[in-house]
Amino acid sequence: MTQSSELTRRWAVAIVGVPVVVGLLYVGSWTLGIPLAMLAGLGALETYRLAEQRGTRPLRLLGASAAAAIVIEATAFPTFGSFSPWALATIGLLALLVAVVSMVTRWPKGHPLVAISVTVFGALYVGLPLAFVSLLHSAPEVGAWGPVMADPWTGLAVVALPLASTWIGDAAAFFAGTKWGRSKVLPRVSPAKSWVGSWTGLLGAAAAGAGWYVSVGSVLPGSPVDGLWTAAALGAALGVGAQLGDFIESLLKREAGVKDSGSIFPGHGGVLDRLDALVITLPLAYTLLMLLEHYG
């Protein structure tokens, strides 16, 4: 496939995908939660396929079901206090079930310890970050950020902070790194990532945070983000998290010896390829916003 046709496929997916994502975030609730749960299950399956490239045999159905369940629980109980007991119970039950099943199906030659570890990791790696989409979406209602009357834009606006910081920072890093990047950050993990791209990505993420505040500040009166510099600092922190998430996924793919985690999105790869940075920035955004609300 030529580079131009590959780029065309990427743009086609983006043109269709971005309005779909915006629409789901606007509506929220189960209309958002169910597709997220499906995405979590698919992402967990991709993680297991990566592990299988090196001979590991995770318990795929149990792990993917747990990843989806964690997202469903966040949709049903969209505050951290109400969600966390259910998530903890799901993780504990998954670990117990996987251990029991591994005794029967993975011992003695199936490396049960590795199978248990990878199965639990795969569920958490995708399921837990996507659960924070629902928690972020409900944060304005829980924290009374926004107008007195409920406004569907407020949930979308909050989730837009990690999305914008992640994607704009990534785009800035890509273009600067491609043009000027020479010295690499971790070449054995991700040969394309340069220091120039990394620093430019942080600046792009900070600018995205500031731009987010200018764009949606009026929609979120009472939010803990109380100024342009605070928003820029949040964006920069999310930029650091985005790069860490990108390196983690690169490490997993390098271990598996593959270029993409899957092929579900033409020109973009798999679920993990689209969520690589977000697995860090989604929970990080929620954590930073809650810290600002309570201690800022």
PyMOL commands that set and color helices and strands:
alter all, ss='L'
color gray80, all
select helices_A, chain A and resi 3-27+29-52+60-76+80-105+112-143+152-180+195-219+228-256+271-275+278-295
alter helices_A, ss='H'
color red, helices_A
deselect
rebuild
show_as cartoon
